[in-house]
Amino acid sequence: MKNVGELLTNKPGTVFSVSPDASILDALKLLAEHDVGALPVVENDRLCGIFSERDYARGVILRGRSSRDTAVRELMTTNVVTIATDDSIVHCMETMTTKRIRHLPVVEGDRMTGIVTIGDIVKQIISDQTHTIEQLESYIQGH
């Protein structure tokens, strides 16, 4: 089974992010424009949080705040769970399940190198299982 680094090589290299000083409205526009559910929040090239659709729903809608007048830093999740490129896909799945999250920024030292989603993990596990099944079928047919 592949690790996170190998998984990232098959993903587009662009990771979209938002500044903590951006308005919630600007962050929502980025989410919609790039069809993603969360954005890493980056300040001075450092990951300082993550802003998700869940943060929006709980922070703006339920509290009656304005998307135009509220900064991302006010609602972002600051205790970000991250992973490293050498972490396994199984570790990612376990982390996402345990922490009830769908996005894991990939961090090496102080630098974010990518982001892995629950969709990425599911696709990789299906691909690995398909490969294993094909190998078993080939082995059985050869004997």
Rosetta blueprint (number, residue, H / E / L):
1 M L
2 K L
3 N E
4 V H
5 G H
6 E H
7 L H
8 L H
9 T H
10 N L
11 K L
12 P L
13 G L
14 T L
15 V L
16 F L
17 S L
18 V E
19 S L
20 P L
21 D L
22 A L
23 S E
24 I H
25 L H
26 D H
27 A H
28 L H
29 K H
30 L H
31 L H
32 A H
33 E H
34 H H
35 D L
36 V L
37 G L
38 A E
39 L E
40 P E
41 V E
42 V E
43 E E
44 N L
45 D L
46 R E
47 L E
48 C E
49 G E
50 I E
51 F E
52 S E
53 E H
54 R H
55 D H
56 Y H
57 A H
58 R H
59 G H
60 V H
61 I H
62 L L
63 R L
64 G L
65 R L
66 S L
67 S L
68 R L
69 D L
70 T L
71 A E
72 V H
73 R H
74 E H
75 L H
76 M L
77 T E
78 T L
79 N L
80 V L
81 V L
82 T L
83 I E
84 A L
85 T L
86 D L
87 D L
88 S E
89 I H
90 V H
91 H H
92 C H
93 M H
94 E H
95 T H
96 M H
97 T H
98 T H
99 K H
100 R L
101 I L
102 R L
103 H E
104 L E
105 P E
106 V E
107 V E
108 E E
109 G L
110 D L
111 R E
112 M E
113 T E
114 G E
115 I E
116 V E
117 T E
118 I H
119 G H
120 D H
121 I H
122 V H
123 K H
124 Q H
125 I H
126 I H
127 S H
128 D H
129 Q H
130 T H
131 H H
132 T H
133 I H
134 E H
135 Q H
136 L H
137 E H
138 S H
139 Y H
140 I H
141 Q H
142 G H
143 H L
